[in-house]
Amino acid sequence: MGQITSLFVHKVIRQADDSLDKRALLEAIGFDPDAAVDPKIMVADSDYYDFFERVARADPSGTELPLRVGASMRCEDYGAFGLAWKSAPNLRGSCERAARYARVLTNVATYEVREADEGVYMQLHRDGDRARLGLRLSNEATIASIAAISQEVSTSTFRALAVYFKHDTPGSAAAHERHFGCPVHFATDMDALLVSHETMQAPNRLGDPGIVKFFDTHLEEELAKFDDDATLERRVRIQISQTLSLGIPTVSDIARHFGMSGRTLQRRLSDRGYSFQKLVDEARRELAERLLRETSYPLAEVAFLTGFSEQSAFNRAFKRWAGQTPRSFRLEA
């Protein structure tokens, strides 16, 4: 059974018209209307689609509800996922992080960043019957939320070149085109935003300056300690550390930084008795230990910054590295 974060349930109810009995709607899906919002609490995807559909059918605005829901989203709503989005250097990095971290919010949807001549597609993949109104509404809200948090983090005025949906037009596309400020196409072969190359490369506002400061001061200072004669493996390990917050780099990614092919880098490391994977592991450990010693970031954020999509995986890896949990290490540091 698919699972979706309950955060979206609360976002839907907050954007619903006040004429609706919101308490009753929440209670019908098994939620306590007075309880605090906890994104870690999940709801079955079928229940969520039924709930969204029930609210939309009762809401006077009808087709505009999912657009309002998406527009209401902010990075802070997403916890560590939001941190991953806003701390990327540019919007493309944000989208690539979303593709990597989406499963912390749902196991029924994934994202893909796809390059094209006309721009970059940020594509949503979600299986299901599009004859189901709730699924269609959820897809529209998701695409609208991508636009909203992109506008929040980017220094560029965000406006998609076009928006695409697989499902048929809900009566008229006028409300959607007013909302997105661009052509909106229905009955296509994808659910996606098309964004210009320039917008994707515009720097983000970097809403978490603490993370930026950490990487700028500590990793750059460490890098400066080594001149051109520094050992290759050490320089590779530092370069890996600088890119971990965007995801685990490939050997080709790192090799390009040093002006060589992935195969050449692998061979040169092997000649020195190292493997690329070993250096990735060492870089993650070094960075994790430094973050735990020198910052107060929650463990979930440390996990994301060291390339883990889940805190549980980070906890297991750190215990393997250090023989103790991250929490114990921080207390003793």
Short mmCIF file of the C-alpha atoms (twelve columns), coordinates in Angstrom:
data_MODEL
# 
_entry.id   MODEL 
# 
loop_
_atom_site.group_PDB 
_atom_site.id 
_atom_site.type_symbol 
_atom_site.label_atom_id 
_atom_site.label_alt_id 
_atom_site.label_comp_id 
_atom_site.label_asym_id 
_atom_site.label_seq_id 
_atom_site.Cartn_x 
_atom_site.Cartn_y 
_atom_site.Cartn_z 
_atom_site.pdbx_PDB_model_num 
ATOM 1   C CA . MET A 1   0.000   0.000  0.000   1 
ATOM 2   C CA . GLY A 2   1.285   3.462  -0.897  1 
ATOM 3   C CA . GLN A 3   1.973   6.022  1.830   1 
ATOM 4   C CA . ILE A 4   1.868   9.831  1.716   1 
ATOM 5   C CA . THR A 5   2.889   12.268 4.441   1 
ATOM 6   C CA . SER A 6   -0.025  13.582 6.494   1 
ATOM 7   C CA . LEU A 7   1.400   17.071 5.987   1 
ATOM 8   C CA . PHE A 8   -0.539  17.202 2.730   1 
ATOM 9   C CA . VAL A 9   -3.797  16.335 4.469   1 
ATOM 10  C CA . HIS A 10  -3.392  19.371 6.711   1 
ATOM 11  C CA . LYS A 11  -2.417  21.606 3.797   1 
ATOM 12  C CA . VAL A 12  -5.561  20.606 1.919   1 
ATOM 13  C CA . ILE A 13  -7.842  21.302 4.882   1 
ATOM 14  C CA . ARG A 14  -6.235  24.675 5.564   1 
ATOM 15  C CA . GLN A 15  -6.852  25.797 1.993   1 
ATOM 16  C CA . ALA A 16  -10.419 24.514 1.905   1 
ATOM 17  C CA . ASP A 17  -13.245 27.033 2.093   1 
ATOM 18  C CA . ASP A 18  -14.232 27.995 5.625   1 
ATOM 19  C CA . SER A 19  -17.817 27.043 4.909   1 
ATOM 20  C CA . LEU A 20  -16.794 23.369 5.115   1 
ATOM 21  C CA . ASP A 21  -16.867 21.376 8.342   1 
ATOM 22  C CA . LYS A 22  -13.112 20.891 8.511   1 
ATOM 23  C CA . ARG A 23  -13.125 19.052 11.812  1 
ATOM 24  C CA . ALA A 24  -15.523 16.464 10.467  1 
ATOM 25  C CA . LEU A 25  -13.464 16.026 7.301   1 
ATOM 26  C CA . LEU A 26  -10.307 15.385 9.312   1 
ATOM 27  C CA . GLU A 27  -12.059 13.028 11.699  1 
ATOM 28  C CA . ALA A 28  -13.434 11.077 8.734   1 
ATOM 29  C CA . ILE A 29  -9.887  10.241 7.646   1 
ATOM 30  C CA . GLY A 30  -8.883  9.341  11.212  1 
ATOM 31  C CA . PHE A 31  -7.099  12.560 12.205  1 
ATOM 32  C CA . ASP A 32  -7.444  14.452 15.465  1 
ATOM 33  C CA . PRO A 33  -8.254  18.046 14.414  1 
ATOM 34  C CA . ASP A 34  -6.494  19.389 17.517  1 
ATOM 35  C CA . ALA A 35  -3.275  17.397 17.121  1 
ATOM 36  C CA . ALA A 36  -0.028  19.009 15.984  1 
ATOM 37  C CA . VAL A 37  1.040   18.504 12.378  1 
ATOM 38  C CA . ASP A 38  3.692   15.788 12.117  1 
ATOM 39  C CA . PRO A 39  5.008   15.135 8.586   1 
ATOM 40  C CA . LYS A 40  6.380   11.775 9.758   1 
ATOM 41  C CA . ILE A 41  2.843   10.451 10.218  1 
ATOM 42  C CA . MET A 42  1.815   8.798  6.974   1 
ATOM 43  C CA . VAL A 43  -1.585  8.135  5.433   1 
ATOM 44  C CA . ALA A 44  -2.554  5.498  2.882   1 
ATOM 45  C CA . ASP A 45  -2.499  6.971  -0.620  1 
ATOM 46  C CA . SER A 46  -6.036  5.728  -1.386  1 
ATOM 47  C CA . ASP A 47  -7.361  7.401  1.780   1 
ATOM 48  C CA . TYR A 48  -5.588  10.637 0.878   1 
ATOM 49  C CA . TYR A 49  -7.008  10.661 -2.662  1 
ATOM 50  C CA . ASP A 50  -10.505 9.992  -1.306  1 
ATOM 51  C CA . PHE A 51  -10.070 12.805 1.209   1 
ATOM 52  C CA . PHE A 52  -8.787  15.294 -1.395  1 
ATOM 53  C CA . GLU A 53  -11.650 14.409 -3.726  1 
ATOM 54  C CA . ARG A 54  -14.254 14.762 -0.969  1 
ATOM 55  C CA . VAL A 55  -12.945 18.195 0.027   1 
ATOM 56  C CA . ALA A 56  -12.696 19.419 -3.576  1 
ATOM 57  C CA . ARG A 57  -16.248 18.362 -4.412  1 
ATOM 58  C CA . ALA A 58  -17.538 20.310 -1.419  1 
ATOM 59  C CA . ASP A 59  -15.317 23.359 -1.933  1 
ATOM 60  C CA . PRO A 60  -16.966 26.244 -3.860  1 
ATOM 61  C CA . SER A 61  -13.751 26.980 -5.784  1 
ATOM 62  C CA . GLY A 62  -13.539 23.389 -7.051  1 
ATOM 63  C CA . THR A 63  -10.744 23.187 -9.597  1 
ATOM 64  C CA . GLU A 64  -8.639  25.919 -7.952  1 
ATOM 65  C CA . LEU A 65  -8.236  24.086 -4.632  1 
ATOM 66  C CA . PRO A 66  -5.167  22.000 -5.626  1 
ATOM 67  C CA . LEU A 67  -3.483  25.139 -6.983  1 
ATOM 68  C CA . ARG A 68  -3.981  26.903 -3.655  1 
ATOM 69  C CA . VAL A 69  -2.725  23.859 -1.786  1 
ATOM 70  C CA . GLY A 70  0.440   23.739 -3.873  1 
ATOM 71  C CA . ALA A 71  0.986   27.493 -3.624  1 
ATOM 72  C CA . SER A 72  0.805   27.300 0.186   1 
ATOM 73  C CA . MET A 73  3.809   24.998 0.466   1 
ATOM 74  C CA . ARG A 74  7.074   26.335 1.912   1 
ATOM 75  C CA . CYS A 75  10.449  24.706 2.399   1 
ATOM 76  C CA . GLU A 76  10.061  24.729 6.168   1 
ATOM 77  C CA . ASP A 77  6.980   22.529 5.823   1 
ATOM 78  C CA . TYR A 78  9.101   19.688 4.474   1 
ATOM 79  C CA . GLY A 79  11.674  19.403 7.260   1 
ATOM 80  C CA . ALA A 80  14.943  17.872 6.091   1 
ATOM 81  C CA . PHE A 81  13.557  17.583 2.554   1 
ATOM 82  C CA . GLY A 82  13.035  21.352 2.545   1 
ATOM 83  C CA . LEU A 83  16.557  21.885 3.851   1 
ATOM 84  C CA . ALA A 84  17.872  19.797 0.981   1 
ATOM 85  C CA . TRP A 85  15.860  21.896 -1.496  1 
ATOM 86  C CA . LYS A 86  16.832  25.361 -0.285  1 
ATOM 87  C CA . SER A 87  20.503  24.709 0.512   1 
ATOM 88  C CA . ALA A 88  21.356  23.646 -3.044  1 
ATOM 89  C CA . PRO A 89  23.463  26.198 -4.965  1 
ATOM 90  C CA . ASN A 90  20.858  26.654 -7.695  1 
ATOM 91  C CA . LEU A 91  17.398  25.532 -8.700  1 
ATOM 92  C CA . ARG A 92  18.713  22.631 -10.737 1 
ATOM 93  C CA . GLY A 93  20.472  21.347 -7.622  1 
ATOM 94  C CA . SER A 94  17.206  21.746 -5.703  1 
ATOM 95  C CA . CYS A 95  15.333  19.652 -8.258  1 
ATOM 96  C CA . GLU A 96  18.021  16.997 -8.272  1 
ATOM 97  C CA . ARG A 97  17.753  16.791 -4.493  1 
ATOM 98  C CA . ALA A 98  14.001  16.419 -4.755  1 
ATOM 99  C CA . ALA A 99  14.527  13.503 -7.105  1 
ATOM 100 C CA . ARG A 100 16.804  11.939 -4.529  1 
ATOM 101 C CA . TYR A 101 14.848  12.614 -1.352  1 
ATOM 102 C CA . ALA A 102 11.213  12.295 -2.441  1 
ATOM 103 C CA . ARG A 103 10.692  9.028  -0.601  1 
ATOM 104 C CA . VAL A 104 10.819  10.764 2.777   1 
ATOM 105 C CA . LEU A 105 7.436   12.256 1.843   1 
ATOM 106 C CA . THR A 106 5.831   9.461  -0.142  1 
ATOM 107 C CA . ASN A 107 6.537   6.072  -1.663  1 
ATOM 108 C CA . VAL A 108 4.063   6.553  -4.504  1 
ATOM 109 C CA . ALA A 109 5.800   9.371  -6.398  1 
ATOM 110 C CA . THR A 110 9.261   10.040 -7.789  1 
ATOM 111 C CA . TYR A 111 10.819  12.951 -9.639  1 
ATOM 112 C CA . GLU A 112 13.076  13.183 -12.647 1 
ATOM 113 C CA . VAL A 113 15.194  16.089 -13.906 1 
ATOM 114 C CA . ARG A 114 15.339  15.787 -17.675 1 
ATOM 115 C CA . GLU A 115 17.426  17.953 -19.969 1 
ATOM 116 C CA . ALA A 116 15.990  19.120 -23.307 1 
ATOM 117 C CA . ASP A 117 16.901  21.693 -25.942 1 
ATOM 118 C CA . GLU A 118 14.003  23.919 -24.947 1 
ATOM 119 C CA . GLY A 119 14.781  23.796 -21.212 1 
ATOM 120 C CA . VAL A 120 14.770  21.402 -18.261 1 
ATOM 121 C CA . TYR A 121 11.781  19.248 -17.343 1 
ATOM 122 C CA . MET A 122 11.026  18.660 -13.680 1 
ATOM 123 C CA . GLN A 123 8.838   15.608 -14.109 1 
ATOM 124 C CA . LEU A 124 6.566   13.914 -11.588 1 
ATOM 125 C CA . HIS A 125 6.093   10.165 -11.875 1 
ATOM 126 C CA . ARG A 126 3.099   8.719  -10.059 1 
ATOM 127 C CA . ASP A 127 1.321   5.505  -10.933 1 
ATOM 128 C CA . GLY A 128 -2.430  5.215  -10.620 1 
ATOM 129 C CA . ASP A 129 -5.741  5.533  -12.357 1 
ATOM 130 C CA . ARG A 130 -6.129  9.094  -13.638 1 
ATOM 131 C CA . ALA A 131 -9.855  8.585  -13.882 1 
ATOM 132 C CA . ARG A 132 -9.681  9.056  -10.105 1 
ATOM 133 C CA . LEU A 133 -10.242 12.724 -9.246  1 
ATOM 134 C CA . GLY A 134 -8.203  12.563 -6.049  1 
ATOM 135 C CA . LEU A 135 -5.104  11.422 -7.914  1 
ATOM 136 C CA . ARG A 136 -5.497  14.193 -10.484 1 
ATOM 137 C CA . LEU A 137 -5.903  16.784 -7.752  1 
ATOM 138 C CA . SER A 138 -2.831  15.481 -5.952  1 
ATOM 139 C CA . ASN A 139 -0.732  15.717 -9.112  1 
ATOM 140 C CA . GLU A 140 -1.840  19.296 -9.724  1 
ATOM 141 C CA . ALA A 141 -1.053  20.254 -6.123  1 
ATOM 142 C CA . THR A 142 2.388   18.652 -6.389  1 
ATOM 143 C CA . ILE A 143 3.293   20.510 -9.578  1 
ATOM 144 C CA . ALA A 144 2.017   23.765 -8.041  1 
ATOM 145 C CA . SER A 145 4.105   23.133 -4.917  1 
ATOM 146 C CA . ILE A 146 7.267   22.734 -7.012  1 
ATOM 147 C CA . ALA A 147 6.590   26.138 -8.544  1 
ATOM 148 C CA . ALA A 148 5.934   27.662 -5.112  1 
ATOM 149 C CA . ILE A 149 9.079   26.480 -3.368  1 
ATOM 150 C CA . SER A 150 11.152  27.221 -6.474  1 
ATOM 151 C CA . GLN A 151 10.000  30.828 -6.246  1 
ATOM 152 C CA . GLU A 152 10.811  30.785 -2.536  1 
ATOM 153 C CA . VAL A 153 14.438  29.691 -2.932  1 
ATOM 154 C CA . SER A 154 15.560  31.164 -6.261  1 
ATOM 155 C CA . THR A 155 17.020  34.629 -6.745  1 
ATOM 156 C CA . SER A 156 15.405  34.602 -10.175 1 
ATOM 157 C CA . THR A 157 11.723  35.342 -10.686 1 
ATOM 158 C CA . PHE A 158 10.401  31.851 -11.185 1 
ATOM 159 C CA . ARG A 159 8.026   31.237 -14.039 1 
ATOM 160 C CA . ALA A 160 7.789   27.976 -15.920 1 
ATOM 161 C CA . LEU A 161 7.861   28.000 -19.702 1 
ATOM 162 C CA . ALA A 162 5.011   25.484 -19.728 1 
ATOM 163 C CA . VAL A 163 3.168   23.030 -17.492 1 
ATOM 164 C CA . TYR A 164 2.000   19.577 -18.554 1 
ATOM 165 C CA . PHE A 165 -0.550  17.162 -17.105 1 
ATOM 166 C CA . LYS A 166 -1.494  13.680 -18.221 1 
ATOM 167 C CA . HIS A 167 -5.143  14.041 -17.284 1 
ATOM 168 C CA . ASP A 168 -7.820  15.848 -19.264 1 
ATOM 169 C CA . THR A 169 -8.656  19.514 -18.808 1 
ATOM 170 C CA . PRO A 170 -10.878 20.046 -15.746 1 
ATOM 171 C CA . GLY A 171 -13.437 22.081 -17.707 1 
ATOM 172 C CA . SER A 172 -11.115 24.961 -18.577 1 
ATOM 173 C CA . ALA A 173 -7.383  25.640 -18.406 1 
ATOM 174 C CA . ALA A 174 -7.906  29.340 -17.676 1 
ATOM 175 C CA . ALA A 175 -7.489  29.118 -13.887 1 
ATOM 176 C CA . HIS A 176 -4.364  27.008 -14.245 1 
ATOM 177 C CA . GLU A 177 -2.796  29.375 -16.776 1 
ATOM 178 C CA . ARG A 178 -3.524  32.356 -14.527 1 
ATOM 179 C CA . HIS A 179 -1.932  30.520 -11.620 1 
ATOM 180 C CA . PHE A 180 1.237   29.356 -13.378 1 
ATOM 181 C CA . GLY A 181 1.548   32.357 -15.709 1 
ATOM 182 C CA . CYS A 182 2.362   30.164 -18.691 1 
ATOM 183 C CA . PRO A 183 0.677   27.742 -21.115 1 
ATOM 184 C CA . VAL A 184 -0.776  24.681 -19.367 1 
ATOM 185 C CA . HIS A 185 -1.271  21.576 -21.480 1 
ATOM 186 C CA . PHE A 186 -3.584  18.725 -20.533 1 
ATOM 187 C CA . ALA A 187 -3.916  15.196 -21.931 1 
ATOM 188 C CA . THR A 188 -0.163  14.987 -22.542 1 
ATOM 189 C CA . ASP A 189 2.291   12.162 -21.870 1 
ATOM 190 C CA . MET A 190 3.707   13.626 -18.635 1 
ATOM 191 C CA . ASP A 191 3.107   15.591 -15.453 1 
ATOM 192 C CA . ALA A 192 5.865   18.196 -15.471 1 
ATOM 193 C CA . LEU A 193 7.126   21.762 -15.374 1 
ATOM 194 C CA . LEU A 194 9.323   22.990 -18.220 1 
ATOM 195 C CA . VAL A 195 11.831  25.542 -16.898 1 
ATOM 196 C CA . SER A 196 14.385  27.566 -18.834 1 
ATOM 197 C CA . HIS A 197 18.078  26.701 -18.553 1 
ATOM 198 C CA . GLU A 198 18.750  30.210 -17.239 1 
ATOM 199 C CA . THR A 199 16.206  29.900 -14.423 1 
ATOM 200 C CA . MET A 200 17.535  26.493 -13.435 1 
ATOM 201 C CA . GLN A 201 21.084  27.861 -13.178 1 
ATOM 202 C CA . ALA A 202 20.166  31.038 -11.256 1 
ATOM 203 C CA . PRO A 203 21.644  30.929 -7.738  1 
ATOM 204 C CA . ASN A 204 19.388  30.136 -4.823  1 
ATOM 205 C CA . ARG A 205 18.922  32.537 -1.940  1 
ATOM 206 C CA . LEU A 206 20.428  29.826 0.268   1 
ATOM 207 C CA . GLY A 207 17.897  30.192 3.026   1 
ATOM 208 C CA . ASP A 208 20.055  28.289 5.516   1 
ATOM 209 C CA . PRO A 209 23.244  30.379 5.763   1 
ATOM 210 C CA . GLY A 210 24.554  28.168 8.547   1 
ATOM 211 C CA . ILE A 211 25.014  25.266 6.151   1 
ATOM 212 C CA . VAL A 212 26.640  27.484 3.558   1 
ATOM 213 C CA . LYS A 213 28.964  28.980 6.164   1 
ATOM 214 C CA . PHE A 214 29.914  25.527 7.381   1 
ATOM 215 C CA . PHE A 215 30.947  24.305 3.946   1 
ATOM 216 C CA . ASP A 216 32.594  27.597 3.013   1 
ATOM 217 C CA . THR A 217 34.694  27.975 6.142   1 
ATOM 218 C CA . HIS A 218 35.593  24.422 7.065   1 
ATOM 219 C CA . LEU A 219 35.886  22.544 3.809   1 
ATOM 220 C CA . GLU A 220 37.430  25.415 1.883   1 
ATOM 221 C CA . GLU A 221 39.955  26.033 4.648   1 
ATOM 222 C CA . GLU A 222 40.844  22.371 4.672   1 
ATOM 223 C CA . LEU A 223 41.225  22.379 0.920   1 
ATOM 224 C CA . ALA A 224 43.517  25.405 1.136   1 
ATOM 225 C CA . LYS A 225 45.929  23.451 3.344   1 
ATOM 226 C CA . PHE A 226 46.905  21.303 0.395   1 
ATOM 227 C CA . ASP A 227 48.943  22.546 -2.510  1 
ATOM 228 C CA . ASP A 228 49.174  20.987 -5.955  1 
ATOM 229 C CA . ASP A 229 51.463  18.294 -4.599  1 
ATOM 230 C CA . ALA A 230 48.881  17.064 -2.110  1 
ATOM 231 C CA . THR A 231 48.048  13.417 -2.408  1 
ATOM 232 C CA . LEU A 232 45.457  12.674 -5.049  1 
ATOM 233 C CA . GLU A 233 43.377  10.590 -2.696  1 
ATOM 234 C CA . ARG A 234 43.160  13.442 -0.161  1 
ATOM 235 C CA . ARG A 235 42.096  15.979 -2.804  1 
ATOM 236 C CA . VAL A 236 39.503  13.534 -4.135  1 
ATOM 237 C CA . ARG A 237 38.149  12.969 -0.647  1 
ATOM 238 C CA . ILE A 238 37.799  16.721 -0.051  1 
ATOM 239 C CA . GLN A 239 36.068  17.210 -3.387  1 
ATOM 240 C CA . ILE A 240 33.633  14.409 -2.543  1 
ATOM 241 C CA . SER A 241 32.880  16.142 0.794   1 
ATOM 242 C CA . GLN A 242 32.035  19.373 -0.993  1 
ATOM 243 C CA . THR A 243 29.444  17.673 -3.193  1 
ATOM 244 C CA . LEU A 244 27.836  15.241 -0.747  1 
ATOM 245 C CA . SER A 245 24.961  17.572 0.114   1 
ATOM 246 C CA . LEU A 246 23.841  17.265 -3.517  1 
ATOM 247 C CA . GLY A 247 23.967  13.473 -3.374  1 
ATOM 248 C CA . ILE A 248 26.645  10.818 -3.725  1 
ATOM 249 C CA . PRO A 249 28.896  11.867 -6.636  1 
ATOM 250 C CA . THR A 250 29.958  9.418  -9.307  1 
ATOM 251 C CA . VAL A 251 33.586  8.827  -10.131 1 
ATOM 252 C CA . SER A 252 33.007  10.677 -13.418 1 
ATOM 253 C CA . ASP A 253 31.646  13.703 -11.533 1 
ATOM 254 C CA . ILE A 254 34.781  13.952 -9.422  1 
ATOM 255 C CA . ALA A 255 37.142  13.114 -12.281 1 
ATOM 256 C CA . ARG A 256 35.812  16.032 -14.316 1 
ATOM 257 C CA . HIS A 257 36.854  18.389 -11.530 1 
ATOM 258 C CA . PHE A 258 40.437  17.179 -11.936 1 
ATOM 259 C CA . GLY A 259 40.351  17.294 -15.720 1 
ATOM 260 C CA . MET A 260 40.503  13.560 -16.294 1 
ATOM 261 C CA . SER A 261 38.209  10.693 -17.200 1 
ATOM 262 C CA . GLY A 262 36.552  8.468  -14.644 1 
ATOM 263 C CA . ARG A 263 38.605  5.519  -15.854 1 
ATOM 264 C CA . THR A 264 41.854  7.444  -15.418 1 
ATOM 265 C CA . LEU A 265 40.941  8.513  -11.903 1 
ATOM 266 C CA . GLN A 266 40.010  4.947  -10.976 1 
ATOM 267 C CA . ARG A 267 43.340  3.687  -12.287 1 
ATOM 268 C CA . ARG A 268 45.393  6.357  -10.509 1 
ATOM 269 C CA . LEU A 269 43.614  5.682  -7.237  1 
ATOM 270 C CA . SER A 270 44.084  1.947  -7.663  1 
ATOM 271 C CA . ASP A 271 47.820  2.472  -8.208  1 
ATOM 272 C CA . ARG A 272 47.890  4.110  -4.773  1 
ATOM 273 C CA . GLY A 273 45.913  1.312  -3.143  1 
ATOM 274 C CA . TYR A 274 42.574  3.132  -2.982  1 
ATOM 275 C CA . SER A 275 39.165  2.640  -4.520  1 
ATOM 276 C CA . PHE A 276 36.747  5.456  -5.261  1 
ATOM 277 C CA . GLN A 277 34.079  3.856  -3.059  1 
ATOM 278 C CA . LYS A 278 36.514  3.707  -0.141  1 
ATOM 279 C CA . LEU A 279 37.171  7.435  -0.488  1 
ATOM 280 C CA . VAL A 280 33.439  8.173  -0.641  1 
ATOM 281 C CA . ASP A 281 33.010  6.232  2.588   1 
ATOM 282 C CA . GLU A 282 35.889  8.064  4.256   1 
ATOM 283 C CA . ALA A 283 34.606  11.451 3.087   1 
ATOM 284 C CA . ARG A 284 31.157  10.762 4.482   1 
ATOM 285 C CA . ARG A 285 32.610  9.720  7.812   1 
ATOM 286 C CA . GLU A 286 34.900  12.755 8.081   1 
ATOM 287 C CA . LEU A 287 32.096  15.140 7.187   1 
ATOM 288 C CA . ALA A 288 29.631  13.453 9.539   1 
ATOM 289 C CA . GLU A 289 32.049  13.634 12.463  1 
ATOM 290 C CA . ARG A 290 32.777  17.294 11.791  1 
ATOM 291 C CA . LEU A 291 29.098  18.195 11.539  1 
ATOM 292 C CA . LEU A 292 28.364  16.346 14.774  1 
ATOM 293 C CA . ARG A 293 31.267  18.015 16.605  1 
ATOM 294 C CA . GLU A 294 30.980  21.547 15.286  1 
ATOM 295 C CA . THR A 295 27.292  22.166 14.540  1 
ATOM 296 C CA . SER A 296 23.986  21.672 16.299  1 
ATOM 297 C CA . TYR A 297 22.106  20.476 13.207  1 
ATOM 298 C CA . PRO A 298 19.528  17.765 13.947  1 
ATOM 299 C CA . LEU A 299 20.671  14.251 13.083  1 
ATOM 300 C CA . ALA A 300 18.230  14.090 10.163  1 
ATOM 301 C CA . GLU A 301 19.910  17.112 8.588   1 
ATOM 302 C CA . VAL A 302 23.397  15.694 9.192   1 
ATOM 303 C CA . ALA A 303 22.229  12.549 7.428   1 
ATOM 304 C CA . PHE A 304 21.073  14.513 4.376   1 
ATOM 305 C CA . LEU A 305 24.244  16.608 4.236   1 
ATOM 306 C CA . THR A 306 26.379  13.476 4.191   1 
ATOM 307 C CA . GLY A 307 24.467  11.879 1.344   1 
ATOM 308 C CA . PHE A 308 21.937  9.682  3.132   1 
ATOM 309 C CA . SER A 309 18.278  9.748  2.147   1 
ATOM 310 C CA . GLU A 310 17.165  8.370  5.536   1 
ATOM 311 C CA . GLN A 311 18.418  8.965  9.060   1 
ATOM 312 C CA . SER A 312 18.185  5.249  9.857   1 
ATOM 313 C CA . ALA A 313 20.695  4.437  7.093   1 
ATOM 314 C CA . PHE A 314 23.008  7.158  8.406   1 
ATOM 315 C CA . ASN A 315 22.758  5.774  11.947  1 
ATOM 316 C CA . ARG A 316 23.729  2.290  10.757  1 
ATOM 317 C CA . ALA A 317 26.648  3.555  8.675   1 
ATOM 318 C CA . PHE A 318 27.968  5.792  11.449  1 
ATOM 319 C CA . LYS A 319 27.827  2.979  13.979  1 
ATOM 320 C CA . ARG A 320 29.820  0.858  11.528  1 
ATOM 321 C CA . TRP A 321 32.387  3.640  11.149  1 
ATOM 322 C CA . ALA A 322 32.730  4.804  14.728  1 
ATOM 323 C CA . GLY A 323 31.431  1.937  16.817  1 
ATOM 324 C CA . GLN A 324 28.766  4.150  18.386  1 
ATOM 325 C CA . THR A 325 25.646  6.019  17.404  1 
ATOM 326 C CA . PRO A 326 25.814  9.595  16.061  1 
ATOM 327 C CA . ARG A 327 24.016  10.808 19.176  1 
ATOM 328 C CA . SER A 328 26.587  9.191  21.481  1 
ATOM 329 C CA . PHE A 329 29.445  10.585 19.405  1 
ATOM 330 C CA . ARG A 330 28.009  14.118 19.642  1 
ATOM 331 C CA . LEU A 331 27.587  13.864 23.414  1 
ATOM 332 C CA . GLU A 332 31.202  12.783 23.848  1 
ATOM 333 C CA . ALA A 333 32.697  15.259 21.351  1 
# 
